[in-house]
Amino acid sequence: MQHLRESIAQDRLPQALILAGPRGSGKYTLALMLAMAANCLHPTETDGLPDFCGECRNCTRIAQAMPLEMRVEEAVATRDELRDVDKKETRILIQTHPDVLVIPPDPPQLLIKVGQVRTVIREIYRMPADAKRAVYIFTGASFMKEAANSLLKILEEPPQHASIFLLAENTGELLPTIRSRAGLVRLGAIPVEQLEQLIAQRRTELRPAQRSLVARLAQGAVGAALGFDLDRYLTYRQDALVLLRHATHDADHSTLFRITETYRAGAEGQEKTQGMLRAMYSLLEDVLLIQSGQSSLIRNIDLQAELTTMAAAVSFEWIENTARSMQSVQAGMRRNLLRSLALDAFAADIAVR
């Protein structure tokens, strides 16, 4: 990231920057580090370029936003204590420094909403009070349509004293007009072998087979590997397998209904559904890799035999239809449809006939 440090040294940090990379690749950490480097009161030098001290008032306050999930949970809990009439108008924002605002996807729909962008519009033209440069960090790329259009208005005439960072696992989620007005930095993946060595050093509780599995599931992302909740993933994956087995060869409706009945409404049900769908995407990608003769690249290596059998039983068209059906389930979640019924309908839709 030398060119970003050079831009900070020249006081030319981009006004809009997309940080792209897989989940857990360090996008959010990098965004906060850039905010600290741009606003450190006692900057140091590394290789002749500016670095943050990590100890001054600006650095420590910005760093307080680092545990993002914890800060979001705190903000959600605070909102839940409001009166119903106020709760509807309150959007989730994280601000541990007056000039650094973090905008996460707003639960339960997990979308960036227009109210959040309007707050950015209201604040971004104000000169920073305690920092040299104001920073606004959108931690997700899924925007409601009106929110995306509102953000575009800012990017058309961004103020000189502020930078907007957009974090994206898939840049295709962002409007082309937004992408065209922002710089792009991609965070690359670390080879599986190196990642497995790092996991062996840092996560000694994992057995060798578990380390190998986590290294592949993390997709080259250090943060994802070190924080990967394997037990939770395996639970989600087991539910995804029940749905896929029901669709491809095992029409055990009682097992299916026992699984889908546990997917309730609310934030907990939303998280569970998202986790199960992510696990299913991972399984489908492995099936595609096996069909294309790239078995060595699959992630769920402990299921290679079953996935190979599944790959022989389904077509590319079936995988494509299943992926579309999963998108429909996700769209239904945003409209708060009953999840258990949505998953039952999904299982019926993807059944191989």
LOSE-114450 format. One record per residue (C-alpha): residue in three letters; y, x, z; residue number from 1. Coordinates in pm, 1 decimal. Example, Ala and Ser with C-alpha at 12.3 -4.5 7.8 and 13.67 -1.06 7.14 Angstrom:
% residues 2
(ALA; (-450.0; 1230.0; 780.0); 1)
(SER; (-106.0; 1367.0; 714.0); 2)
% end
This chain:
% residues 353
(MET; (0.0; 0.0; 0.0); 1)
(GLN; (225.8; 298.7; -57.8); 2)
(HIS; (448.2; 114.3; -304.2); 3)
(LEU; (525.1; -150.8; -40.0); 4)
(ARG; (625.5; 116.8; 210.5); 5)
(GLU; (841.6; 275.4; -59.2); 6)
(SER; (1013.1; -59.2; -117.4); 7)
(ILE; (1083.8; -87.2; 257.4); 8)
(ALA; (1227.3; 266.6; 257.5); 9)
(GLN; (1462.2; 164.5; -23.1); 10)
(ASP; (1540.9; -170.6; 143.2); 11)
(ARG; (1391.8; -346.2; -159.5); 12)
(LEU; (1103.0; -541.8; -13.5); 13)
(PRO; (1024.6; -820.5; -263.3); 14)
(GLN; (1179.2; -1158.6; -189.6); 15)
(ALA; (852.5; -1329.7; -281.8); 16)
(LEU; (510.4; -1167.1; -261.4); 17)
(ILE; (157.0; -1305.6; -299.1); 18)
(LEU; (-102.2; -1123.6; -87.7); 19)
(ALA; (-438.3; -1210.2; -243.6); 20)
(GLY; (-787.3; -1131.8; -123.8); 21)
(PRO; (-1103.6; -1280.5; 24.7); 22)
(ARG; (-1108.9; -1446.9; 364.5); 23)
(GLY; (-1080.5; -1182.7; 636.0); 24)
(SER; (-956.5; -907.4; 404.3); 25)
(GLY; (-647.3; -845.0; 618.8); 26)
(LYS; (-382.5; -1045.1; 432.1); 27)
(TYR; (-225.8; -1188.7; 746.8); 28)
(THR; (-242.0; -856.4; 930.3); 29)
(LEU; (-72.2; -686.4; 635.0); 30)
(ALA; (200.0; -952.4; 623.6); 31)
(LEU; (282.8; -900.2; 992.3); 32)
(MET; (272.4; -521.6; 949.9); 33)
(LEU; (521.0; -549.3; 662.7); 34)
(ALA; (744.6; -768.8; 879.6); 35)
(MET; (728.3; -507.8; 1157.3); 36)
(ALA; (789.7; -215.8; 920.2); 37)
(ALA; (1093.8; -389.3; 772.0); 38)
(ASN; (1242.4; -472.4; 1113.1); 39)
(CYS; (1131.6; -193.8; 1348.5); 40)
(LEU; (1415.9; -75.0; 1570.5); 41)
(HIS; (1267.9; 275.0; 1610.5); 42)
(PRO; (1077.7; 341.1; 1288.6); 43)
(THR; (854.6; 645.8; 1259.6); 44)
(GLU; (741.3; 827.2; 946.2); 45)
(THR; (394.6; 870.5; 798.1); 46)
(ASP; (363.0; 1087.4; 486.4); 47)
(GLY; (740.9; 1079.1; 453.7); 48)
(LEU; (755.3; 697.5; 441.3); 49)
(PRO; (869.8; 452.9; 711.2); 50)
(ASP; (623.7; 306.2; 957.6); 51)
(PHE; (668.3; 74.2; 1254.9); 52)
(CYS; (657.4; 201.4; 1612.0); 53)
(GLY; (469.5; -98.1; 1753.0); 54)
(GLU; (661.5; -74.1; 2079.2); 55)
(CYS; (1018.8; -191.4; 2017.4); 56)
(ARG; (1137.7; -544.5; 2089.0); 57)
(ASN; (1103.0; -656.6; 1728.9); 58)
(CYS; (754.4; -507.6; 1680.0); 59)
(THR; (610.5; -652.0; 2001.2); 60)
(ARG; (748.7; -1001.0; 1940.5); 61)
(ILE; (622.7; -1010.9; 1581.5); 62)
(ALA; (281.7; -881.1; 1694.5); 63)
(GLN; (248.8; -1175.4; 1934.9); 64)
(ALA; (176.0; -1390.4; 1626.4); 65)
(MET; (-129.1; -1175.3; 1538.7); 66)
(PRO; (-397.7; -1400.0; 1697.5); 67)
(LEU; (-326.8; -1672.7; 1442.5); 68)
(GLU; (-603.5; -1917.2; 1538.4); 69)
(MET; (-497.0; -1905.0; 1903.4); 70)
(ARG; (-131.0; -1964.9; 1815.4); 71)
(VAL; (-222.7; -2257.9; 1589.5); 72)
(GLU; (-438.5; -2410.2; 1863.2); 73)
(GLU; (-146.1; -2379.3; 2106.9); 74)
(ALA; (90.2; -2547.1; 1859.6); 75)
(VAL; (-157.7; -2830.1; 1792.0); 76)
(ALA; (-208.3; -2884.0; 2166.9); 77)
(THR; (168.8; -2902.8; 2216.7); 78)
(ARG; (201.4; -3156.2; 1935.3); 79)
(ASP; (-81.2; -3367.3; 2077.9); 80)
(GLU; (117.7; -3408.2; 2399.9); 81)
(LEU; (412.0; -3568.0; 2216.9); 82)
(ARG; (471.0; -3939.9; 2183.8); 83)
(ASP; (301.2; -4091.0; 1878.7); 84)
(VAL; (634.9; -4153.0; 1707.3); 85)
(ASP; (733.5; -3784.9; 1749.2); 86)
(LYS; (386.7; -3651.0; 1672.4); 87)
(LYS; (393.5; -3790.5; 1317.4); 88)
(GLU; (713.1; -3602.3; 1236.6); 89)
(THR; (617.0; -3271.5; 1397.5); 90)
(ARG; (470.7; -2998.3; 1179.4); 91)
(ILE; (278.8; -2690.7; 1291.9); 92)
(LEU; (484.0; -2369.7; 1282.5); 93)
(ILE; (438.1; -2035.5; 1461.2); 94)
(GLN; (743.0; -1837.1; 1570.4); 95)
(THR; (721.9; -1553.6; 1821.3); 96)
(HIS; (1030.4; -1380.5; 1676.1); 97)
(PRO; (1345.7; -1574.9; 1581.6); 98)
(ASP; (1352.0; -1428.0; 1230.1); 99)
(VAL; (979.7; -1432.7; 1146.0); 100)
(LEU; (829.8; -1776.4; 1080.0); 101)
(VAL; (457.3; -1830.1; 1016.9); 102)
(ILE; (360.9; -2148.3; 829.7); 103)
(PRO; (-12.9; -2230.7; 854.3); 104)
(PRO; (-186.8; -2523.1; 679.0); 105)
(ASP; (-110.8; -2830.6; 890.3); 106)
(PRO; (-417.2; -3000.0; 1044.8); 107)
(PRO; (-610.2; -3216.5; 1006.5); 108)
(GLN; (-568.4; -3209.7; 625.8); 109)
(LEU; (-515.6; -2831.2; 633.6); 110)
(LEU; (-243.7; -2842.5; 369.4); 111)
(ILE; (105.4; -2694.1; 364.4); 112)
(LYS; (322.1; -3005.0; 398.9); 113)
(VAL; (670.6; -3086.1; 280.5); 114)
(GLY; (806.7; -3097.7; 635.3); 115)
(GLN; (704.6; -2735.7; 686.9); 116)
(VAL; (872.4; -2623.8; 363.7); 117)
(ARG; (1186.6; -2818.7; 454.0); 118)
(THR; (1205.7; -2620.3; 776.0); 119)
(VAL; (1189.4; -2300.1; 569.8); 120)
(ILE; (1464.6; -2430.8; 339.8); 121)
(ARG; (1680.9; -2508.5; 641.3); 122)
(GLU; (1628.6; -2167.9; 799.7); 123)
(ILE; (1599.5; -1924.2; 510.4); 124)
(TYR; (1967.1; -1921.7; 411.6); 125)
(ARG; (2069.8; -1836.4; 767.7); 126)
(MET; (2131.1; -1465.1; 818.9); 127)
(PRO; (1874.9; -1307.2; 1053.7); 128)
(ALA; (1988.2; -1279.9; 1414.3); 129)
(ASP; (1773.7; -998.7; 1558.4); 130)
(ALA; (1607.7; -851.0; 1250.1); 131)
(LYS; (1721.4; -668.8; 940.9); 132)
(ARG; (1515.9; -899.1; 720.9); 133)
(ALA; (1388.1; -1250.5; 777.2); 134)
(VAL; (1022.6; -1305.7; 688.6); 135)
(TYR; (840.2; -1632.9; 613.1); 136)
(ILE; (460.2; -1618.5; 594.6); 137)
(PHE; (259.3; -1903.5; 438.7); 138)
(THR; (-96.6; -1836.6; 557.0); 139)
(GLY; (-263.8; -2066.6; 301.3); 140)
(ALA; (-224.0; -2148.3; -66.3); 141)
(SER; (-311.5; -2520.9; -51.8); 142)
(PHE; (16.7; -2710.2; -80.6); 143)
(MET; (87.6; -3080.3; -105.4); 144)
(LYS; (253.1; -3144.2; -442.6); 145)
(GLU; (596.9; -3220.6; -300.4); 146)
(ALA; (575.3; -2916.7; -72.2); 147)
(ALA; (490.5; -2687.1; -365.3); 148)
(ASN; (782.8; -2824.0; -568.1); 149)
(SER; (1016.7; -2772.8; -272.1); 150)
(LEU; (901.5; -2412.6; -230.9); 151)
(LEU; (963.4; -2354.2; -599.7); 152)
(LYS; (1330.7; -2444.3; -548.4); 153)
(ILE; (1361.3; -2163.9; -291.2); 154)
(LEU; (1190.8; -1912.9; -518.3); 155)
(GLU; (1432.2; -1993.3; -801.0); 156)
(GLU; (1726.7; -1867.0; -593.1); 157)
(PRO; (1588.9; -1670.5; -297.3); 158)
(PRO; (1837.8; -1520.0; -51.0); 159)
(GLN; (1867.0; -1141.4; -52.0); 160)
(HIS; (1805.6; -1108.5; 322.2); 161)
(ALA; (1463.5; -1280.9; 331.4); 162)
(SER; (1107.9; -1229.8; 208.8); 163)
(ILE; (842.2; -1496.9; 155.2); 164)
(PHE; (476.6; -1393.6; 176.4); 165)
(LEU; (213.3; -1626.3; 31.0); 166)
(LEU; (-144.2; -1554.0; 142.3); 167)
(ALA; (-412.1; -1670.3; -100.8); 168)
(GLU; (-786.8; -1641.8; -129.3); 169)
(ASN; (-759.2; -1803.1; -472.9); 170)
(THR; (-424.1; -1757.5; -647.1); 171)
(GLY; (-520.1; -2040.1; -885.2); 172)
(GLU; (-434.5; -2285.1; -605.5); 173)
(LEU; (-67.4; -2192.0; -645.7); 174)
(LEU; (144.6; -2347.5; -917.8); 175)
(PRO; (185.3; -2119.3; -1222.9); 176)
(THR; (561.8; -2144.1; -1176.0); 177)
(ILE; (525.0; -2012.8; -819.1); 178)
(ARG; (298.2; -1728.0; -931.5); 179)
(SER; (546.2; -1628.9; -1202.4); 180)
(ARG; (826.4; -1590.2; -946.1); 181)
(ALA; (638.2; -1370.4; -699.5); 182)
(GLY; (493.7; -1021.6; -697.3); 183)
(LEU; (120.1; -983.4; -646.5); 184)
(VAL; (-76.6; -748.7; -422.6); 185)
(ARG; (-456.0; -772.2; -423.7); 186)
(LEU; (-657.9; -647.9; -129.3); 187)
(GLY; (-976.4; -493.6; -258.1); 188)
(ALA; (-1328.0; -525.2; -119.6); 189)
(ILE; (-1507.5; -249.4; 72.9); 190)
(PRO; (-1857.3; -158.2; -56.6); 191)
(VAL; (-2141.8; -327.0; 131.1); 192)
(GLU; (-2288.5; 4.8; 246.6); 193)
(GLN; (-1961.5; 119.2; 408.8); 194)
(LEU; (-1907.4; -219.3; 566.3); 195)
(GLU; (-2258.9; -219.3; 711.8); 196)
(GLN; (-2195.0; 122.7; 867.2); 197)
(LEU; (-1873.1; -4.4; 1023.2); 198)
(ILE; (-2051.2; -312.1; 1160.8); 199)
(ALA; (-2320.2; -87.6; 1312.2); 200)
(GLN; (-2047.0; 105.4; 1495.8); 201)
(ARG; (-1837.6; -190.7; 1608.9); 202)
(ARG; (-2090.5; -474.3; 1657.7); 203)
(THR; (-2379.9; -318.6; 1842.1); 204)
(GLU; (-2515.7; -659.9; 1946.6); 205)
(LEU; (-2635.2; -727.0; 1591.7); 206)
(ARG; (-2982.0; -624.4; 1474.6); 207)
(PRO; (-3017.2; -427.0; 1145.4); 208)
(ALA; (-3112.4; -736.2; 942.1); 209)
(GLN; (-2817.2; -927.1; 1088.3); 210)
(ARG; (-2580.3; -640.0; 1010.8); 211)
(SER; (-2698.1; -636.8; 649.7); 212)
(LEU; (-2650.9; -1013.9; 621.8); 213)
(VAL; (-2301.1; -1009.0; 776.7); 214)
(ALA; (-2193.9; -719.9; 551.5); 215)
(ARG; (-2282.2; -923.5; 242.5); 216)
(LEU; (-2140.7; -1252.4; 369.6); 217)
(ALA; (-1808.5; -1084.6; 454.7); 218)
(GLN; (-1756.7; -1005.8; 83.8); 219)
(GLY; (-1605.2; -665.2; 145.6); 220)
(ALA; (-1352.9; -786.0; 405.1); 221)
(VAL; (-1332.5; -576.8; 722.2); 222)
(GLY; (-1165.9; -848.3; 929.0); 223)
(ALA; (-1421.8; -1106.4; 823.7); 224)
(ALA; (-1711.1; -871.5; 904.3); 225)
(LEU; (-1589.8; -772.3; 1249.3); 226)
(GLY; (-1509.6; -1129.1; 1347.7); 227)
(PHE; (-1792.8; -1303.9; 1165.4); 228)
(ASP; (-1957.2; -1572.7; 1380.2); 229)
(LEU; (-2310.4; -1542.4; 1246.8); 230)
(ASP; (-2463.4; -1808.8; 1471.6); 231)
(ARG; (-2204.9; -2065.8; 1362.5); 232)
(TYR; (-2248.8; -1975.8; 995.4); 233)
(LEU; (-2627.0; -2009.9; 1021.2); 234)
(THR; (-2583.2; -2354.9; 1177.2); 235)
(TYR; (-2354.9; -2464.7; 892.6); 236)
(ARG; (-2589.7; -2306.8; 638.6); 237)
(GLN; (-2888.0; -2493.4; 777.7); 238)
(ASP; (-2706.5; -2824.8; 723.1); 239)
(ALA; (-2614.1; -2716.6; 369.6); 240)
(LEU; (-2978.3; -2632.8; 302.7); 241)
(VAL; (-3086.9; -2978.4; 419.2); 242)
(LEU; (-2852.1; -3134.4; 162.6); 243)
(LEU; (-2967.1; -2899.5; -115.4); 244)
(ARG; (-3336.3; -2943.6; -33.8); 245)
(HIS; (-3289.3; -3320.7; -34.0); 246)
(ALA; (-3125.7; -3296.9; -375.0); 247)
(THR; (-3379.0; -3062.4; -535.6); 248)
(HIS; (-3723.3; -3137.5; -394.8); 249)
(ASP; (-3745.5; -3290.0; -46.5); 250)
(ALA; (-3634.1; -3653.2; -31.6); 251)
(ASP; (-3659.4; -3678.9; 349.4); 252)
(HIS; (-3389.3; -3936.4; 414.7); 253)
(SER; (-3439.4; -3942.9; 791.5); 254)
(THR; (-3362.1; -3570.7; 823.4); 255)
(LEU; (-3063.3; -3608.8; 593.5); 256)
(PHE; (-2916.5; -3899.5; 789.4); 257)
(ARG; (-2966.4; -3719.8; 1121.6); 258)
(ILE; (-2760.6; -3431.4; 986.3); 259)
(THR; (-2478.1; -3629.1; 823.7); 260)
(GLU; (-2441.8; -3858.9; 1126.4); 261)
(THR; (-2318.5; -3560.7; 1328.1); 262)
(TYR; (-2016.8; -3513.2; 1098.6); 263)
(ARG; (-1752.2; -3709.9; 1285.0); 264)
(ALA; (-1379.7; -3765.8; 1238.2); 265)
(GLY; (-1111.3; -3548.6; 1393.9); 266)
(ALA; (-1028.4; -3178.1; 1383.8); 267)
(GLU; (-1373.4; -3071.3; 1505.8); 268)
(GLY; (-1545.4; -3272.2; 1231.9); 269)
(GLN; (-1304.9; -3129.6; 975.8); 270)
(GLU; (-1385.0; -2772.9; 1078.0); 271)
(LYS; (-1758.6; -2845.4; 1071.7); 272)
(THR; (-1740.9; -3000.9; 725.4); 273)
(GLN; (-1535.1; -2712.5; 588.2); 274)
(GLY; (-1781.6; -2463.6; 734.9); 275)
(MET; (-2078.2; -2642.5; 582.6); 276)
(LEU; (-1910.8; -2662.2; 240.0); 277)
(ARG; (-1825.2; -2290.0; 250.3); 278)
(ALA; (-2188.4; -2213.0; 331.4); 279)
(MET; (-2301.7; -2435.6; 42.7); 280)
(TYR; (-2066.5; -2259.8; -200.7); 281)
(SER; (-2220.8; -1930.6; -88.9); 282)
(LEU; (-2572.3; -2061.5; -154.5); 283)
(LEU; (-2480.2; -2199.4; -497.7); 284)
(GLU; (-2318.3; -1870.9; -598.2); 285)
(ASP; (-2639.9; -1692.1; -501.7); 286)
(VAL; (-2842.3; -1937.2; -713.1); 287)
(LEU; (-2616.4; -1858.5; -1010.0); 288)
(LEU; (-2658.8; -1484.4; -953.6); 289)
(ILE; (-3037.5; -1522.1; -950.6); 290)
(GLN; (-3028.2; -1728.7; -1270.3); 291)
(SER; (-2820.0; -1460.7; -1440.2); 292)
(GLY; (-3056.1; -1181.2; -1336.6); 293)
(GLN; (-2830.2; -1034.2; -1066.7); 294)
(SER; (-3047.5; -1093.7; -760.6); 295)
(SER; (-2934.2; -764.9; -604.4); 296)
(LEU; (-2584.2; -912.0; -557.8); 297)
(ILE; (-2677.4; -1223.4; -360.3); 298)
(ARG; (-2528.7; -1263.3; -12.0); 299)
(ASN; (-2786.6; -1476.3; 167.7); 300)
(ILE; (-3053.6; -1209.0; 133.7); 301)
(ASP; (-3272.7; -1356.8; 407.8); 302)
(LEU; (-3321.7; -1666.7; 187.4); 303)
(GLN; (-3394.4; -1486.1; -139.1); 304)
(ALA; (-3741.6; -1639.7; -185.5); 305)
(GLU; (-3622.9; -1997.8; -131.7); 306)
(LEU; (-3311.8; -1948.6; -344.0); 307)
(THR; (-3523.9; -1804.0; -625.4); 308)
(THR; (-3739.5; -2118.2; -617.4); 309)
(MET; (-3428.7; -2334.3; -620.2); 310)
(ALA; (-3280.2; -2137.5; -910.9); 311)
(ALA; (-3589.7; -2215.2; -1118.6); 312)
(ALA; (-3561.5; -2588.2; -1041.3); 313)
(VAL; (-3196.8; -2654.7; -1129.1); 314)
(SER; (-2973.7; -2611.2; -1432.0); 315)
(PHE; (-2624.5; -2470.8; -1468.1); 316)
(GLU; (-2504.7; -2825.0; -1536.8); 317)
(TRP; (-2647.4; -2938.3; -1201.4); 318)
(ILE; (-2465.3; -2656.0; -1020.0); 319)
(GLU; (-2143.5; -2747.4; -1200.7); 320)
(ASN; (-2183.4; -3114.7; -1105.5); 321)
(THR; (-2256.9; -3019.6; -744.0); 322)
(ALA; (-1942.3; -2806.2; -725.6); 323)
(ARG; (-1734.5; -3098.4; -858.8); 324)
(SER; (-1893.5; -3330.8; -604.2); 325)
(MET; (-1806.7; -3085.9; -325.5); 326)
(GLN; (-1445.2; -3094.0; -439.0); 327)
(SER; (-1457.2; -3473.4; -410.4); 328)
(VAL; (-1582.1; -3442.5; -52.4); 329)
(GLN; (-1292.8; -3209.2; 26.4); 330)
(ALA; (-1045.2; -3450.9; -134.0); 331)
(GLY; (-1192.7; -3731.6; 74.1); 332)
(MET; (-1140.6; -3526.8; 390.3); 333)
(ARG; (-768.7; -3511.1; 314.9); 334)
(ARG; (-767.0; -3891.3; 297.2); 335)
(ASN; (-960.3; -3912.5; 626.1); 336)
(LEU; (-1261.1; -4086.5; 468.8); 337)
(LEU; (-1565.3; -4132.2; 694.1); 338)
(ARG; (-1738.1; -3796.6; 661.1); 339)
(SER; (-2095.2; -3902.1; 731.1); 340)
(LEU; (-2081.2; -4163.1; 452.7); 341)
(ALA; (-1906.8; -3919.3; 218.9); 342)
(LEU; (-2188.2; -3666.0; 272.7); 343)
(ASP; (-2455.2; -3932.1; 220.5); 344)
(ALA; (-2288.4; -4026.5; -108.3); 345)
(PHE; (-2263.2; -3656.8; -199.3); 346)
(ALA; (-2638.1; -3607.1; -139.1); 347)
(ALA; (-2718.6; -3906.9; -358.1); 348)
(ASP; (-2484.9; -3784.9; -633.6); 349)
(ILE; (-2640.6; -3437.7; -660.7); 350)
(ALA; (-3004.1; -3547.2; -641.4); 351)
(VAL; (-3206.6; -3397.2; -926.7); 352)
(ARG; (-3353.4; -3685.7; -1125.1); 353)
% end
